[in-house]
Amino acid sequence: LGYGDTQGGLGLADGNNEMAIAKKYVKKGSGLDYGFGQEKTGAYPKYDQLNAVVLQKVRCPDAGINDERQLTPNLKPSRSSKSSSSVINNYNEDPASSAKLSNRDFSQVFEQENAAIKSNMPSISIPGFECDYVLRLTGDNDSYEAPFALVDDLKQGYNPQHISSGTVGATSFRKV
């Protein structure tokens, strides 16, 4: 079985945008929680919509495979005029989440809880084969990615050796 830790999310503040995945280890059959808030400021544009997709990245150099495919084309983050995000709040409350976010004064919030991931292949990294997952959020011309792991089960404090070091060590989204 492939295990992941029960704690730890990913967060980023970039300009007037804040975003988070509540937990970076997601048990197969359960869903992904993500949130994106935009602060009230005239210096930055407000997005009309936010597109969210899950990508599966599979690499097997010996077979010549370096594939990226969109697994969940129909993620539908809800848009509201709330001043804070419940997902970002859950991320902030996790003691293992390192970069806390202000999560206030938003003019709009996009979020989705328990977003289904259409895959049965867990995240794995072994010599000659790797399978990783990424959440990509795109608003206007800005895109952000966050790696996460799809695992068979969760264990408190577990340090997974079978998942890519890039995913295990990730603490933030990255702008792409």
TORKOL-4160 file (C-alpha; in steps of 0.2 Angstrom, whole numbers, padded with zeros to 4 digits, m for minus):
176
<pt num="1" X="0000" Y="0000" Z="0000"/>
<pt num="2" X="0005" Y="0018" Z="m0004"/>
<pt num="3" X="0003" Y="0029" Z="0012"/>
<pt num="4" X="0004" Y="0048" Z="0014"/>
<pt num="5" X="0004" Y="0059" Z="0029"/>
<pt num="6" X="m0012" Y="0066" Z="0036"/>
<pt num="7" X="m0005" Y="0083" Z="0038"/>
<pt num="8" X="0002" Y="0096" Z="0026"/>
<pt num="9" X="m0005" Y="0107" Z="0013"/>
<pt num="10" X="0001" Y="0119" Z="m0001"/>
<pt num="11" X="m0002" Y="0138" Z="m0001"/>
<pt num="12" X="0004" Y="0153" Z="m0010"/>
<pt num="13" X="0001" Y="0172" Z="m0009"/>
<pt num="14" X="0005" Y="0181" Z="m0025"/>
<pt num="15" X="0001" Y="0199" Z="m0027"/>
<pt num="16" X="m0018" Y="0200" Z="m0023"/>
<pt num="17" X="m0020" Y="0181" Z="m0025"/>
<pt num="18" X="m0020" Y="0168" Z="m0012"/>
<pt num="19" X="m0022" Y="0150" Z="m0015"/>
<pt num="20" X="m0021" Y="0133" Z="m0006"/>
<pt num="21" X="m0024" Y="0115" Z="m0006"/>
<pt num="22" X="m0030" Y="0109" Z="0011"/>
<pt num="23" X="m0020" Y="0093" Z="0011"/>
<pt num="24" X="m0007" Y="0087" Z="m0002"/>
<pt num="25" X="m0009" Y="0069" Z="0002"/>
<pt num="26" X="m0026" Y="0063" Z="m0005"/>
<pt num="27" X="m0033" Y="0046" Z="m0002"/>
<pt num="28" X="m0040" Y="0037" Z="m0017"/>
<pt num="29" X="m0059" Y="0038" Z="m0018"/>
<pt num="30" X="m0059" Y="0055" Z="m0008"/>
<pt num="31" X="m0057" Y="0072" Z="m0016"/>
<pt num="32" X="m0046" Y="0087" Z="m0017"/>
<pt num="33" X="m0050" Y="0103" Z="m0008"/>
<pt num="34" X="m0043" Y="0119" Z="m0016"/>
<pt num="35" X="m0047" Y="0137" Z="m0014"/>
<pt num="36" X="m0042" Y="0154" Z="m0022"/>
<pt num="37" X="m0045" Y="0171" Z="m0016"/>
<pt num="38" X="m0042" Y="0188" Z="m0023"/>
<pt num="39" X="m0040" Y="0203" Z="m0012"/>
<pt num="40" X="m0049" Y="0220" Z="m0014"/>
<pt num="41" X="m0037" Y="0231" Z="m0023"/>
<pt num="42" X="m0037" Y="0241" Z="m0038"/>
<pt num="43" X="m0019" Y="0237" Z="m0043"/>
<pt num="44" X="m0023" Y="0219" Z="m0049"/>
<pt num="45" X="m0036" Y="0212" Z="m0061"/>
<pt num="46" X="m0050" Y="0202" Z="m0054"/>
<pt num="47" X="m0053" Y="0186" Z="m0064"/>
<pt num="48" X="m0070" Y="0183" Z="m0072"/>
<pt num="49" X="m0067" Y="0164" Z="m0070"/>
<pt num="50" X="m0055" Y="0152" Z="m0063"/>
<pt num="51" X="m0051" Y="0136" Z="m0073"/>
<pt num="52" X="m0045" Y="0121" Z="m0063"/>
<pt num="53" X="m0039" Y="0104" Z="m0069"/>
<pt num="54" X="m0030" Y="0089" Z="m0062"/>
<pt num="55" X="m0015" Y="0083" Z="m0073"/>
<pt num="56" X="m0007" Y="0066" Z="m0072"/>
<pt num="57" X="0011" Y="0065" Z="m0076"/>
<pt num="58" X="0019" Y="0048" Z="m0080"/>
<pt num="59" X="0037" Y="0046" Z="m0084"/>
<pt num="60" X="0045" Y="0029" Z="m0090"/>
<pt num="61" X="0061" Y="0034" Z="m0099"/>
<pt num="62" X="0065" Y="0016" Z="m0104"/>
<pt num="63" X="0049" Y="0015" Z="m0113"/>
<pt num="64" X="0050" Y="0032" Z="m0120"/>
<pt num="65" X="0035" Y="0038" Z="m0110"/>
<pt num="66" X="0034" Y="0056" Z="m0104"/>
<pt num="67" X="0016" Y="0059" Z="m0104"/>
<pt num="68" X="0005" Y="0073" Z="m0096"/>
<pt num="69" X="m0014" Y="0071" Z="m0097"/>
<pt num="70" X="m0029" Y="0080" Z="m0091"/>
<pt num="71" X="m0039" Y="0069" Z="m0079"/>
<pt num="72" X="m0052" Y="0080" Z="m0073"/>
<pt num="73" X="m0058" Y="0092" Z="m0086"/>
<pt num="74" X="m0074" Y="0097" Z="m0077"/>
<pt num="75" X="m0068" Y="0103" Z="m0060"/>
<pt num="76" X="m0080" Y="0117" Z="m0056"/>
<pt num="77" X="m0074" Y="0129" Z="m0042"/>
<pt num="78" X="m0089" Y="0139" Z="m0035"/>
<pt num="79" X="m0087" Y="0158" Z="m0036"/>
<pt num="80" X="m0093" Y="0169" Z="m0022"/>
<pt num="81" X="m0091" Y="0186" Z="m0015"/>
<pt num="82" X="m0086" Y="0179" Z="0002"/>
<pt num="83" X="m0072" Y="0189" Z="0011"/>
<pt num="84" X="m0062" Y="0173" Z="0016"/>
<pt num="85" X="m0060" Y="0155" Z="0010"/>
<pt num="86" X="m0065" Y="0140" Z="0020"/>
<pt num="87" X="m0052" Y="0129" Z="0011"/>
<pt num="88" X="m0038" Y="0142" Z="0015"/>
<pt num="89" X="m0044" Y="0142" Z="0033"/>
<pt num="90" X="m0042" Y="0123" Z="0034"/>
<pt num="91" X="m0025" Y="0125" Z="0026"/>
<pt num="92" X="m0020" Y="0138" Z="0039"/>
<pt num="93" X="m0026" Y="0127" Z="0054"/>
<pt num="94" X="m0015" Y="0113" Z="0049"/>
<pt num="95" X="0001" Y="0114" Z="0060"/>
<pt num="96" X="0011" Y="0106" Z="0046"/>
<pt num="97" X="0006" Y="0120" Z="0033"/>
<pt num="98" X="0021" Y="0131" Z="0033"/>
<pt num="99" X="0017" Y="0147" Z="0024"/>
<pt num="100" X="0001" Y="0154" Z="0033"/>
<pt num="101" X="m0010" Y="0165" Z="0022"/>
<pt num="102" X="m0020" Y="0181" Z="0028"/>
<pt num="103" X="m0037" Y="0174" Z="0021"/>
<pt num="104" X="m0046" Y="0190" Z="0023"/>
<pt num="105" X="m0052" Y="0205" Z="0013"/>
<pt num="106" X="m0056" Y="0195" Z="m0003"/>
<pt num="107" X="m0067" Y="0203" Z="m0016"/>
<pt num="108" X="m0070" Y="0185" Z="m0023"/>
<pt num="109" X="m0067" Y="0167" Z="m0019"/>
<pt num="110" X="m0066" Y="0152" Z="m0030"/>
<pt num="111" X="m0066" Y="0135" Z="m0021"/>
<pt num="112" X="m0071" Y="0117" Z="m0022"/>
<pt num="113" X="m0071" Y="0104" Z="m0008"/>
<pt num="114" X="m0070" Y="0085" Z="m0012"/>
<pt num="115" X="m0066" Y="0087" Z="m0030"/>
<pt num="116" X="m0066" Y="0070" Z="m0038"/>
<pt num="117" X="m0050" Y="0063" Z="m0045"/>
<pt num="118" X="m0053" Y="0051" Z="m0059"/>
<pt num="119" X="m0038" Y="0039" Z="m0057"/>
<pt num="120" X="m0034" Y="0023" Z="m0048"/>
<pt num="121" X="m0016" Y="0024" Z="m0050"/>
<pt num="122" X="m0007" Y="0030" Z="m0034"/>
<pt num="123" X="0007" Y="0042" Z="m0035"/>
<pt num="124" X="0024" Y="0033" Z="m0036"/>
<pt num="125" X="0042" Y="0036" Z="m0039"/>
<pt num="126" X="0053" Y="0020" Z="m0042"/>
<pt num="127" X="0068" Y="0018" Z="m0053"/>
<pt num="128" X="0063" Y="0019" Z="m0071"/>
<pt num="129" X="0044" Y="0024" Z="m0067"/>
<pt num="130" X="0036" Y="0039" Z="m0060"/>
<pt num="131" X="0017" Y="0045" Z="m0058"/>
<pt num="132" X="0013" Y="0062" Z="m0051"/>
<pt num="133" X="m0002" Y="0073" Z="m0050"/>
<pt num="134" X="m0004" Y="0092" Z="m0051"/>
<pt num="135" X="m0018" Y="0104" Z="m0049"/>
<pt num="136" X="m0017" Y="0118" Z="m0061"/>
<pt num="137" X="m0027" Y="0134" Z="m0058"/>
<pt num="138" X="m0029" Y="0147" Z="m0073"/>
<pt num="139" X="m0036" Y="0164" Z="m0072"/>
<pt num="140" X="m0035" Y="0175" Z="m0087"/>
<pt num="141" X="m0016" Y="0174" Z="m0092"/>
<pt num="142" X="m0010" Y="0168" Z="m0075"/>
<pt num="143" X="m0007" Y="0149" Z="m0071"/>
<pt num="144" X="m0002" Y="0141" Z="m0055"/>
<pt num="145" X="0002" Y="0123" Z="m0051"/>
<pt num="146" X="0003" Y="0113" Z="m0035"/>
<pt num="147" X="0009" Y="0095" Z="m0034"/>
<pt num="148" X="m0001" Y="0083" Z="m0024"/>
<pt num="149" X="0000" Y="0064" Z="m0021"/>
<pt num="150" X="m0014" Y="0051" Z="m0023"/>
<pt num="151" X="m0012" Y="0038" Z="m0010"/>
<pt num="152" X="m0020" Y="0021" Z="m0004"/>
<pt num="153" X="m0021" Y="0027" Z="0014"/>
<pt num="154" X="m0016" Y="0040" Z="0026"/>
<pt num="155" X="m0005" Y="0038" Z="0042"/>
<pt num="156" X="m0001" Y="0052" Z="0054"/>
<pt num="157" X="0017" Y="0058" Z="0053"/>
<pt num="158" X="0021" Y="0046" Z="0039"/>
<pt num="159" X="0036" Y="0051" Z="0028"/>
<pt num="160" X="0033" Y="0043" Z="0011"/>
<pt num="161" X="0048" Y="0036" Z="0002"/>
<pt num="162" X="0038" Y="0030" Z="m0013"/>
<pt num="163" X="0032" Y="0047" Z="m0019"/>
<pt num="164" X="0043" Y="0059" Z="m0029"/>
<pt num="165" X="0054" Y="0071" Z="m0019"/>
<pt num="166" X="0047" Y="0086" Z="m0028"/>
<pt num="167" X="0029" Y="0081" Z="m0021"/>
<pt num="168" X="0035" Y="0076" Z="m0004"/>
<pt num="169" X="0045" Y="0092" Z="m0002"/>
<pt num="170" X="0033" Y="0104" Z="m0010"/>
<pt num="171" X="0026" Y="0118" Z="0002"/>
<pt num="172" X="0019" Y="0130" Z="m0011"/>
<pt num="173" X="0010" Y="0132" Z="m0028"/>
<pt num="174" X="0022" Y="0138" Z="m0042"/>
<pt num="175" X="0018" Y="0151" Z="m0055"/>
<pt num="176" X="0019" Y="0144" Z="m0073"/>
